[in-house]
Amino acid sequence: MNKHGVTSNEVELPWQLLPGLVVVSEANGCPRHISPAYANLTRLSGLDAADATRYTWLDAFDTASRQALLAALREPEDFCVPLRLAPGVGPARWFEVRSHWAAASRVHVCLFHDVTAGKQAELAALGQAQILRLTADAVPALIAYYEAEGKRCVFANRQYAHTFGWDEVSILGRTLAEVIGAAAARQIEPHVEQMLSEQRAVVYERELTRADGQRQWIEVNLLPHVDTEGRSVAAFVLIVDITRHRLAERAVRESEERLAKFMQASAEGMVFHRNGIITDVNPPLCALTGYTHEQLVGRHVLDFVAPDEVPRVSTVMEQAAEVTYESEIVDRHGHRIPVEFIARTMTRNGERLRMTIVRDLRDRLAAQARIHHLAHHDALTGLANRTAFVDQLDHRILDAAASGEQLALLFIDLDDFKRVNDSLGHLAGDKLLRTVAMRLTDTLGSTERTARFGGDEFLVLLPQVRDRGAIEALARELLAAIEVPVEADGRLISVTPSIGIAVYPEHAQTPAELIQHANTAMYLAKSRGRANYQFFDPALAQSAYTALVMESRLVQAIERDEFVLHFQPQVRCSDQAVVGAEALIRWNHPERGLLLPDAFIPFAEQQRLMWPLGQWVLREAVRSAKRWQAAGLGATPIAVNLSTVQFQAMGFVEAVERVLHEEGVPGAWLELELSERMLMDDLPEVRAKLQRLKALGICISVDDFGTGYFSLRHLKELPIDKVKIDRSFVQDLPHAPDAAAIARALIQMALSLGQDVIAEGVEHPAQRDFLAAHGCEQLQGELISPPLAAAEFQTWLVQQRA
């Protein structure tokens, strides 16, 4: 056996005569003959003789080739198989084996042909095609190639195919109408025919609507492919999406149009200039300067700038800075106009220009002056306001301290001014205040030393006073001037002033002290009959300190729960049955014992403590009613007096509703007593508030009925359940004829309107009998019971129920 596995006596001479690379092999791959050329193949490929003996004739090829060759050998038929040399044998080479099946000998006669050159050329061409495909797919455009005859697609890049719903393979062989649709094909047919007939590039645009409804613009380039004989054989198609450019162009165009419209519609002047030469202006600028459009265009912008402003404006122009700054221009008549320049650089109609907005500042400066005036002056009287006056007083005191001079401060308050507002209205009150302000300045000869401190209060500053006599003389002049009647709505009205005087440095060292002490002196003037002046007395400071102490103690009393309620029973005339009780507040003072309301309510009203105090009374009253109900004593409605501050406060009704809800008490257990005066202010608002309270089930009564100016119309229009006749009418019954007449009239008036009547201050049987005889249904007073502490009232209730 030789090195290729063939015994010498098996070699058939005819196979040896075959030239080239020949192998005669059985179906299982066992060779019967290997030509010398094939045997030399492995050695020529880099293997020496020793290494070659370790290989069979099949080992020269790579794994895939061997497997394919062995599979072909197993079949008794001719075959042709491509092969590739194994990588370790030598340089890359390709062969093609053609085999003839010799049936008589049952062998394959395999002839090997070297096809390396052809394969390398094929691979090179394939590589070029792949590069072309990658390039075409990477280009941000749609590319296709159509035959001229039949207009069938021969090539298309990925973007083109996908745009029309195909892929790179399925689109091939499709006609143009099949690819883009028949309607689109008809639309572009003229462009295609022009390109083919004229054999020149044709460019056109199309506007499309995307699937999402958005508009799209494309630019189509048709390029003819002309052969060597001058025939149009095909067409290149190049499509570029130019939507972004068209949108940008449209945006620029619309921006230009908006700018043109803005220039025409803007209320502010606008000017465009190139290197300072005006190219365009809008109508407001013409109106501002007084020049026409033709008179302005072509002129230099600095021609219209105030001379002293030219250097600064010129610097801004040279720097091409985008700034906003104030300057002045000169109009056609030579008048200087304060303006604000807003300078910008922009492109208009493809040209780089400077645009300046010219804003007229005259109204703004006037408004700023007005605001400055309002910030330092009272809007109604035109006098200095409190803030400005205090600042001035501070400076004056510093000057006086340095020079050793005296200052006098007069604090003026109009007596009973509220009566004017209530009776004649606020317009009449405003006229009176303006008149007083004018009289003050006329008397003093200047507005600089006078201020409206607030409401009906005025301050007058007297610098460099020599003695008290000069101050008194001016105070008397002011008293006389202010007291003169003022005509308002056809009637004469007058008020008198109370004037308090404090002197620096005798009475105070600081502005705050000076004002405070003058105010204290003014209250002293009021306490001494009004319509007079008083100097500050240090003893008054102690009185003010006492008021401050009382305020502090009241706050602590609320926090420490030092207040208690006493209850005075209310009974029915006919059978003395209990119908309710009035809650009366008392202060259980740690040092002074039990205090009645007169000792602390005025302080509470002055110091704005009535709201928390009133809310405490409401809550404690309904809690007491709840306790008596739980003790089996039945429902006992509690009457609570309301203060004006409490009733007029924002959210009062909501606060009452919250108390009832939190305490779990029905509104029918609560009665609210309001004075006539409280019911007369802002009738529509009062009516709405009372209706909301009534909706909660609360009883509404008028306290001290008959003592005010409550009219029959008010009594009829408001949702009132009960009226309480004041004790001042009850105390002289039944012997005083006028008291008896008034009591009868009040009772009949209320009954005629369907309202209950209760009389307070009943102390004698004769009073009770008179009231009962004339229809008064309920009584309250010492005759029934004095006010009782909660525990005592509960005991009294138990006895009454028994």
Residue pairs with C-beta under 8 A, 6 or more apart in sequence:
1 7
1 8
2 8
3 52
3 53
4 31
4 34
4 39
4 56
4 57
5 30
5 31
5 56
6 31
6 32
6 33
6 34
10 32
11 32
11 33
12 24
12 32
12 33
12 105
15 22
15 24
15 32
15 33
15 35
15 109
16 33
16 35
18 35
18 109
18 111
19 35
19 37
20 35
20 37
20 111
20 112
20 113
21 35
21 37
21 38
21 41
21 95
21 111
21 112
21 113
21 114
22 33
22 34
22 35
22 37
22 38
22 109
22 110
22 111
22 112
23 31
23 33
23 34
23 35
23 38
23 57
23 110
23 112
24 31
24 32
24 33
24 34
24 107
24 108
24 109
24 110
25 31
25 32
25 57
25 73
25 107
25 108
25 110
26 32
26 73
26 106
26 107
26 108
27 73
27 74
27 75
27 76
27 106
27 108
28 73
28 74
29 56
29 58
29 69
29 70
29 73
31 56
31 57
32 107
34 57
38 57
38 112
41 60
42 52
42 55
42 59
42 60
42 89
43 49
43 52
44 90
45 60
45 85
45 89
45 90
45 91
45 93
46 89
46 90
47 55
47 89
58 66
58 69
58 70
59 66
59 86
60 85
60 86
60 89
61 69
61 83
61 84
61 85
61 86
61 95
62 84
62 85
62 86
62 87
63 86
64 84
65 81
65 82
65 83
65 84
68 81
68 82
68 83
69 81
69 83
69 97
72 79
72 81
72 99
73 99
73 108
76 101
76 103
76 106
77 101
78 98
78 99
78 100
78 101
79 98
79 99
80 96
80 97
80 98
80 99
81 96
81 97
81 99
82 94
82 95
82 96
82 115
83 94
83 95
83 96
83 97
83 112
84 92
84 93
84 94
84 95
85 91
85 92
85 93
85 94
85 95
92 116
93 114
93 116
94 114
94 115
94 116
94 118
94 119
95 112
95 113
95 114
95 115
95 116
96 112
96 113
96 115
97 110
97 111
97 112
97 113
98 110
98 111
98 113
99 108
99 109
99 110
99 111
100 108
100 109
100 111
101 107
101 108
102 108
102 109
133 157
133 168
136 143
136 155
136 157
136 158
137 157
137 158
137 159
139 157
139 159
140 159
140 240
141 159
141 238
141 239
141 240
142 157
142 159
142 160
142 163
142 237
142 238
142 239
142 240
143 155
143 156
143 157
143 159
143 160
143 236
143 237
143 238
143 239
144 153
144 155
144 156
144 157
144 160
144 179
144 236
144 237
145 153
145 154
145 155
145 156
145 225
145 234
145 235
145 236
145 237
146 152
146 153
146 154
146 176
146 234
146 235
146 237
147 154
147 233
147 234
148 196
148 225
148 232
148 233
148 234
148 235
149 233
150 175
151 175
151 176
151 177
151 192
152 173
152 174
152 175
152 176
153 171
153 172
153 173
153 174
153 175
153 176
153 179
154 172
154 234
155 172
156 166
156 168
156 171
156 172
157 168
158 167
158 168
160 171
160 237
160 239
161 167
161 168
161 170
161 171
163 239
164 171
164 179
164 180
166 174
166 179
171 179
176 185
176 192
177 185
180 188
187 206
188 204
188 206
188 220
191 202
191 204
191 220
191 222
192 202
192 222
192 235
194 202
195 201
195 202
195 222
195 223
195 224
195 235
196 224
196 232
196 235
197 232
199 224
199 226
199 230
199 232
200 224
201 221
201 222
201 223
201 224
202 221
202 222
203 219
203 220
203 221
203 222
204 219
204 220
205 217
205 218
205 219
205 220
205 242
206 217
206 218
206 220
207 215
207 216
207 217
208 215
208 216
208 217
208 218
209 215
209 216
210 216
215 243
216 241
216 243
217 241
217 242
217 243
217 245
217 246
218 239
218 240
218 241
218 242
218 243
219 239
219 240
219 242
220 237
220 238
220 239
221 236
221 237
221 238
221 239
221 240
222 235
222 236
222 237
223 235
223 236
223 237
223 238
224 232
224 234
224 235
224 236
225 232
225 233
225 234
225 235
225 236
226 232
226 233
227 233
256 348
256 349
259 348
262 270
263 270
263 280
263 282
264 282
264 283
266 282
266 284
267 284
268 284
268 357
268 358
268 359
268 360
269 281
269 282
269 284
269 285
269 287
269 288
269 289
269 357
269 358
269 359
269 360
270 281
270 282
270 284
270 285
270 355
270 356
270 357
270 358
271 278
271 280
271 281
271 282
271 285
271 296
271 301
271 355
271 356
271 358
272 278
272 279
272 280
272 281
272 348
272 353
272 354
272 355
273 279
273 301
273 353
273 354
273 356
274 351
274 353
274 354
276 300
276 301
276 302
276 317
277 298
277 299
277 300
277 301
278 296
278 297
278 298
278 299
278 300
278 301
279 297
279 353
280 297
281 293
281 296
281 297
283 293
285 296
285 358
286 292
286 293
286 296
288 329
288 331
288 337
288 339
288 358
288 360
289 296
289 304
289 329
289 331
289 332
290 331
290 332
290 333
291 332
296 304
301 313
301 317
301 356
302 310
302 313
302 314
304 329
304 330
305 313
305 327
305 328
305 329
305 330
306 327
306 328
306 329
306 330
306 336
309 327
309 328
312 325
312 327
313 327
313 341
316 323
316 325
316 341
316 343
317 343
317 354
320 345
320 354
321 343
322 343
322 344
322 345
323 341
323 343
324 340
324 341
324 342
324 343
325 340
325 341
325 343
326 338
326 339
326 340
326 341
326 361
327 338
327 339
327 340
327 341
328 336
328 337
328 338
328 339
329 336
329 337
329 339
329 358
330 336
330 337
331 337
337 360
337 362
338 360
338 361
338 362
338 365
339 358
339 359
339 360
339 361
340 357
340 358
340 359
340 361
341 356
341 357
341 358
341 359
342 356
342 357
342 359
343 354
343 355
343 356
344 354
344 355
344 356
344 357
345 352
345 353
345 354
345 355
346 352
346 353
346 354
346 355
347 353
348 355
375 385
375 387
375 388
376 384
376 385
376 387
376 388
377 383
377 384
377 385
377 388
378 384
378 385
378 437
378 451
378 452
380 430
380 433
380 434
380 452
381 433
381 434
381 436
381 437
381 452
382 437
382 447
383 437
383 440
383 441
383 447
383 450
383 451
383 452
383 458
384 392
384 447
384 448
384 450
384 451
384 452
385 451
385 452
386 451
386 452
386 453
386 454
388 451
389 451
389 453
389 459
389 461
390 511
390 515
392 448
392 461
393 409
393 461
393 511
393 514
393 515
394 511
396 407
396 461
396 463
397 407
397 504
397 510
397 511
397 514
399 405
400 406
400 407
400 463
400 464
400 504
400 505
401 505
405 463
405 464
405 465
406 464
406 465
406 466
406 503
406 504
406 505
406 506
407 461
407 462
407 463
407 464
407 465
407 503
407 504
407 514
408 461
408 462
408 465
408 471
408 501
408 502
408 503
408 504
409 459
409 460
409 461
409 462
409 501
409 502
409 503
409 504
409 514
409 515
409 518
410 459
410 460
410 461
410 462
410 471
410 474
410 475
410 478
410 499
410 500
410 501
410 518
410 533
411 453
411 457
411 458
411 459
411 499
411 500
411 501
411 502
411 515
411 518
411 519
411 521
411 522
412 440
412 457
412 458
412 459
412 460
412 478
412 482
412 497
412 498
412 499
412 522
413 456
413 457
413 458
413 497
413 498
413 500
413 522
413 526
414 432
414 436
414 456
414 457
414 482
414 495
414 496
414 497
415 495
415 496
415 497
415 498
415 526
415 530
415 531
416 495
416 530
417 429
417 432
417 455
417 456
417 495
420 428
420 429
420 432
420 493
420 495
421 428
421 429
424 488
424 489
424 491
424 493
428 488
428 489
428 493
431 486
431 488
432 486
432 488
432 493
432 495
433 452
433 456
435 486
436 458
436 482
436 495
436 497
437 450
437 452
437 458
439 481
439 482
439 484
440 450
440 458
440 460
440 478
440 481
440 482
441 447
441 450
442 481
443 474
443 477
443 478
443 481
444 450
444 460
444 474
449 460
449 461
449 462
449 463
450 458
450 459
450 460
450 461
451 458
451 459
452 458
452 459
453 459
453 515
459 515
459 518
460 478
462 470
462 471
462 474
465 471
465 503
468 503
468 535
471 501
471 503
472 533
475 499
475 501
475 533
476 533
478 497
478 499
479 496
479 497
479 499
479 531
479 532
479 533
482 495
482 496
482 497
483 494
483 495
483 496
483 497
483 531
484 494
485 492
485 493
485 494
486 492
486 493
486 494
487 493
496 530
496 531
497 531
498 522
498 523
498 525
498 526
498 530
498 531
498 532
498 533
499 522
499 525
499 532
499 533
499 534
500 517
500 518
500 519
500 520
500 521
500 522
500 523
500 524
500 525
500 533
500 534
500 535
500 536
501 518
501 521
501 533
501 534
501 535
501 536
502 508
502 514
502 515
502 517
502 518
502 521
502 535
502 536
503 535
503 536
504 514
507 513
507 514
507 517
507 535
507 536
508 514
508 516
508 517
517 536
517 541
518 536
520 536
520 540
520 541
520 543
520 544
521 534
521 535
521 536
521 537
521 540
522 534
523 540
524 534
524 537
524 540
525 532
525 533
525 534
528 534
547 603
547 606
550 600
550 603
551 603
551 607
551 609
553 589
554 600
554 603
554 604
554 607
554 609
554 613
555 609
556 562
557 563
557 587
557 589
558 609
558 612
558 613
558 616
562 587
562 588
562 589
562 590
563 585
563 586
563 587
563 588
563 613
563 616
563 617
563 620
564 585
564 586
564 588
564 789
564 790
565 583
565 584
565 585
565 586
565 617
565 620
565 621
565 624
565 790
566 583
566 584
566 585
566 586
566 787
566 788
566 789
566 790
566 793
567 581
567 582
567 583
567 584
567 624
567 638
567 787
567 788
567 790
567 793
568 581
568 582
568 584
568 780
568 781
568 784
568 785
568 786
568 787
568 788
569 578
569 580
569 581
569 780
569 784
569 785
569 788
569 793
569 796
569 800
570 578
570 579
570 580
570 581
570 582
570 639
570 758
570 778
570 779
570 780
570 784
571 577
571 578
571 579
571 778
571 779
571 780
571 784
572 579
572 777
572 778
572 779
573 768
573 771
573 772
573 776
573 777
573 778
573 779
574 772
574 777
576 784
577 800
578 636
578 797
578 800
578 801
579 637
579 778
580 636
580 637
580 638
580 639
580 671
581 636
581 637
581 638
581 639
581 793
582 638
582 639
582 640
582 641
582 673
582 760
582 780
583 617
583 620
583 621
583 624
583 638
583 639
583 640
583 641
584 597
584 787
585 597
585 601
585 613
585 617
586 594
586 595
586 596
586 597
587 594
587 595
587 599
587 600
588 594
588 595
589 595
601 610
603 609
604 610
604 613
605 643
605 645
608 645
610 643
610 645
610 646
611 645
611 646
611 649
614 642
614 643
614 645
614 646
615 646
615 655
615 659
617 640
618 640
618 655
618 656
618 659
618 670
619 659
619 663
621 638
621 640
621 670
622 638
622 659
622 660
622 663
622 665
622 669
622 670
623 663
623 665
624 638
624 790
625 635
625 636
625 637
625 638
625 665
625 669
625 670
626 663
626 664
626 665
626 669
627 794
628 634
628 636
628 794
628 797
629 635
629 636
629 669
631 794
633 794
633 797
633 798
633 801
634 801
635 668
635 669
636 669
636 797
637 668
637 669
637 670
637 671
637 699
638 669
638 670
638 671
639 671
639 672
639 673
639 701
640 670
640 671
640 672
640 673
641 673
641 703
642 672
642 673
642 674
642 678
644 675
644 677
644 678
646 652
647 674
647 678
647 689
648 678
648 681
649 655
652 689
653 689
653 692
653 693
653 696
656 670
656 672
656 693
656 696
656 698
657 696
660 666
660 667
660 670
660 696
666 697
667 693
667 696
667 697
667 698
668 697
668 698
668 699
670 698
670 699
671 698
671 699
671 700
671 701
671 721
671 722
672 693
672 698
672 699
672 700
672 701
673 701
673 702
673 703
673 724
674 700
674 701
674 702
674 703
675 702
675 703
675 704
675 708
676 702
676 703
676 704
676 705
676 707
676 708
676 709
676 710
677 708
678 686
679 686
679 702
679 710
679 714
679 718
680 686
680 708
680 709
680 710
680 714
683 714
683 717
683 718
686 718
687 717
687 718
687 719
690 700
690 718
690 719
690 720
691 719
693 700
694 700
694 719
699 721
699 722
700 718
700 719
700 720
700 721
700 722
701 720
701 721
701 722
701 723
701 724
701 756
701 758
702 710
702 715
702 720
702 722
702 723
702 724
703 724
704 724
704 726
705 723
705 724
705 725
705 726
705 746
705 750
706 725
706 726
706 729
706 742
706 746
707 726
707 728
712 749
715 723
715 749
715 750
715 753
715 755
716 753
720 755
721 755
721 756
722 755
722 756
722 757
722 758
722 778
723 746
723 750
723 755
723 756
723 757
723 758
724 757
724 758
724 759
724 760
724 780
725 743
725 746
725 747
725 757
725 758
725 759
725 760
725 776
726 760
726 761
727 760
727 761
727 781
728 761
729 739
729 742
729 743
729 746
730 739
730 743
730 759
730 760
730 761
730 762
730 767
730 771
730 781
731 739
731 761
731 763
731 767
732 738
732 739
733 739
733 740
733 743
733 766
733 767
733 770
733 771
734 740
734 766
734 767
734 769
734 770
740 770
743 759
743 770
743 771
743 774
743 776
744 774
746 757
747 757
747 771
747 774
747 775
747 776
748 774
748 775
750 756
750 757
751 757
751 775
756 777
756 778
757 775
757 776
757 777
757 778
758 776
758 777
758 778
758 779
758 780
759 767
759 771
759 776
759 778
759 779
759 780
759 781
760 780
760 781
761 780
761 781
762 768
762 771
762 779
762 780
762 781
762 782
762 783
762 784
763 781
763 782
763 783
764 783
765 783
767 781
767 783
768 779
768 783
771 779
785 796
788 796
